[in-house]
Amino acid sequence: MTVRRKLTQTLLVPAVTLGMLATTTAAFAASGPGKGPAPKHREVQRGMNVTGFNAAVAKAHGFKIVTYKNGDQQSVPINPRSHLKKSPILRRGMHALSNTDYDEIRGNCGVAWIRVTQTAVWQVALVSGFRDTPEIAYDWSWTVKLSDQYGTSHQTAGGAMWGTQASRIWQNLTQKGWTFDWVDGGTAILIDGSICTAARPSVSISGLG
């Protein structure tokens, strides 16, 4: 997405990229149930979180699963006097929050980044933007695309600004089965006349419903 304003002289200046322009690792063909790209495989390092319980396994080893009034769950010893320890508490909705992915690409004009997090069954929150530009940006334009088993959609952001970073969050986006999302076009215009163009960081998660 290009910034639409009269910049006759500025447009003669070569655009400075936020990073080497990368192509997505999946081809986006016809949409429809069961069609479209599968989420790409990318190794991501992150910690481990409790995302659920197996009641049968717990019982066989002296534990039981309890659900508190606020919806939180925990595995606790059946015999409170035993030496067994309680598990970490599974906060209501935490199973969804643990399903997340992040990616960024750094260039000579800053960092373009994107994050997706599952918030409910078939629901995700997507946030994307840039940071660390070498000079103050006064205008930006951003487009992200999302794909799932039924097709592709897009979201946009941008406008006047003053700073070296900007981002936008989109909540309650419906994605079925899995989601593969990427920065499809991003531009920041700096006060020194530089036009910084985003590369294409991308994220994917599966098991949405």
N, C-alpha and C positions, 0 to 999 in steps of 0.2 A: 504494500500500500504506500503510495507516494504522497508526500506533503504537497498539497495543491496551493501554491502561492507564486507570485511573480518573483522569480529569482534569476533574472537573466544572466547576471554576472556570476552568481553563486553556482549555477548549474554548469558553468565552464570548469569549475574546480572538480577534479576526480573525487568520487565518493570514497571515504575512508571506511573500511569495513570493520565491524565489531569482531569478525573472525572469518576464517576461510569458509566460503559458502559451501555447506554440506548438503548433499542430496539425501532424502529420506531413504531408509533401507527397505521400504516396501512400496510396491506399485499399487496405485489406487485405481482399481478397475471398476466395473459396474457394481452399483450398490444393490442390496437386496438381502433377505435373510440368508445367512451362511456365507455371503460373499464379502469381498473386501479383504484387506490385509490382516494377517494375524499379528499380534503385538510382537515387535522386534525383541530379540534377546540381547540384553546388555547387562553386564555384571555390575551390580550396585552394592556397595558395602554399607550395612546399617546394623543396628542392634537387634535383639530378639525381644519380643513382647508376648505376653499371654493374650491369646485371641479367642480362646474357648476352652471347654472342659469335656472330658470323657468320663461320665458318671460311673460307668461300669468299671473302668480301670481304677478310678479313685476308690470305689467301695472295696475292691479286691485288695487294696493296700492300706485300708484303715482310714480312708478319707470319705467325706461327703461334700456335695456341692450345695452351697446355700445361696439364696437370692435375697438381697436386702430390699427394704421398702422402696428405695430410690432406683431399683433395677440393677445395681451393681451385683456381681457374683464373686464368690471366693470358694476355694477348696480348703476345708478345715478338718482337723482330726475328728473322727467319730467319738473317740474317748478324749475329752478335753485335758485329761491328766497325762496323756501320753507324751513322749518326747518328740512327736512329729510336729513339724512347723506348718503354719498356715501359708497358703500360696499368696502371691501378689494379687491384689484386687483387680478384677476385670471391670473397668468402668463401663457404664452403659454407653454403647456406641464405640468403644475402643477397638473392637474387632474391625470396624470400618476404618478408623483413623490409622491403623497400622498398615493399611493397604495404600501405599503412597510411592511416588517416584519423583526424582529431581534430576535436572540436567542443566549444564551451563557451558557456554563456549566463550573463551576470552580472546580478544583481538587487540589491535593497537589503538582502539577507540573505546575500550570498555568491555563489559561482560553482558551478554544476552543470556537470560535464564528462564526456566519454566518449571513449575511444580504442579502435580495433580495428586489429589487425595480423595479416596472414596469417603463419602459422608453418610450414605444410606444405601439400601438395595437399589441398584440402577441409578445412583446419584453420585456425582463427583463435584468437587470444587477445583477450579483451575486458576492459578495465579502466574503471571508472567510479566517480564519487564526487562530493564537494563540498569546497570550501575557502573560507577567508576569511570565516567567519561573524563577526558583530560581537561575539559573546559566546561563551563556552564551551558546546559542545553535550555533553549527557550521554546522549543516546540517538538512534539513527538507524535508518531503515528505507529500503531501496533495491530497486527492481525495474527490470531492463532487459529489453527484448525484442529478439529476433533473428529476422529472416525471410530465407529463401532461396527457391530455385525450388520447394521442396517444402512450404513452410509456415512457421509461426511457433512459436517456443519462448521460454522466459523463464528468467531467473536472478535470485536474490534474495540480499540481504545485510542486515546490520544488527545491532543489539543495543546493549548498554551501551558507553559510550565517555566520554572526557574530553579535549576539545580543540576546535580550530576547523577541523579537516579530517578526512575519513575516506574510504577507498576500498577497493575489492575487485577482485581480478583473477581471471578465469575462464580456465583454460587448456584446450587440446585440445578446443575446441568444433567440431563438424562442421557445415560450411556448404557447400552444393553450388552451384556456378556463380557466385553472388554473395552478398553479405550486406548487409542494410540493418538497422541496429541503433539503438535509441533508449532514453532514460530514460523509462520508462512511469509511474513513480511514485517520488518520493523525498521523505523527510521528515526533518528534524533538529529536536529539541526542545532549546532553549537554557535555560540555568539562570535566565535572567530571565523565563521563561515563554513566550517567543516560539516559535511553530511555523513553521519555515521549510519551504516546499514548493518542490520543484524544478520548473523548466520542463522542456522536452523537447529537449535537445540530441540530435543524431542524426548517424550516420556511415554510410558505405557504401563498399565496394570490390568490384571485379569481377575476373573472370579467376582464380577460385579453383581451377580444375581443368578 
